Amino acid sequence: ATVATFDRERLDVLAGVRAPLAKLATARGDLRVMDGRFMAIEQAMGVPKARAAGAAYLLEVLEELKASGFVAAELAKSGQHDAKVAPPA
């Protein structure tokens, strides 16, 4: 819907998540994606405070997924080449 409005209203700028916009720009050829960013989407997971064992397990699993390269590979596979994996906790 935002792309339709962008086209219909002949707007100069459309903001959104980089990966889909880059794909659109490549497909259309008359658009470009600007360098830099205007926002960051940070992901998070959590458990209730009373679940210390669950929190420890979640941290262990997440650290292993980052260290093994799984998170980076999944980001790349989904086209999010500019996304960065968080550093070790």
C-alpha positions in Angstrom: 0.0 0.0 0.0 2.9 2.4 0.8 4.4 1.8 -2.6 1.1 2.4 -4.3 0.7 5.7 -2.4 4.3 6.6 -3.3 3.6 6.1 -7.0 0.1 7.6 -7.0 1.1 10.8 -5.1 4.4 11.0 -7.1 6.3 11.4 -3.8 10.1 11.9 -3.6 10.8 9.6 -0.7 9.6 6.3 0.8 10.9 5.0 4.1 10.8 1.4 5.2 12.7 -1.8 5.9 15.9 -1.8 3.7 15.8 -5.4 2.3 12.3 -5.1 0.7 13.0 -1.6 -0.6 16.3 -2.7 -2.1 14.5 -5.6 -3.9 11.9 -3.2 -5.2 14.5 -0.7 -6.4 16.4 -3.5 -8.2 13.2 -4.8 -9.8 12.0 -1.4 -10.9 15.2 0.3 -12.0 13.7 3.8 -11.6 14.3 3.9 -7.8 17.4 4.0 -5.6 18.0 3.2 -2.0 19.9 5.8 -0.1 23.0 5.0 1.9 22.8 5.0 5.7 19.7 4.4 7.8 17.0 6.4 9.6 16.2 3.7 12.1 17.3 0.4 13.5 15.1 -2.6 14.4 16.5 -4.3 17.4 15.2 -7.7 18.3 14.8 -9.0 21.9 13.7 -12.1 23.8 12.7 -12.3 27.4 11.4 -14.5 30.2 9.6 -13.7 33.5 12.0 -12.5 36.3 11.0 -15.5 38.4 12.4 -17.9 35.8 16.1 -17.6 36.3 16.8 -21.0 34.9 14.9 -20.2 31.8 16.8 -16.9 31.4 20.1 -18.7 31.7 19.1 -21.3 29.2 17.9 -18.7 26.7 21.1 -16.8 27.0 23.1 -19.9 26.5 21.2 -20.9 23.4 21.3 -17.4 21.9 25.1 -17.1 22.5 25.6 -20.5 20.8 23.4 -19.5 17.8 25.5 -16.3 17.4 28.9 -18.0 17.9 28.1 -20.8 15.5 27.3 -18.4 12.7 23.7 -19.5 12.6 22.3 -16.0 13.1 24.6 -14.5 10.5 23.7 -17.2 8.0 20.0 -16.7 8.5 20.3 -13.0 8.2 22.2 -13.4 4.9 19.7 -16.0 3.7 16.8 -13.7 4.2 18.6 -10.9 2.3 19.4 -8.7 5.3 23.1 -8.3 4.4 23.5 -5.0 6.3 22.1 -6.4 9.6 24.7 -7.0 12.3 24.8 -9.9 14.8 25.0 -8.6 18.4 28.4 -9.1 20.1 28.8 -11.8 22.7 26.9 -11.0 26.0 
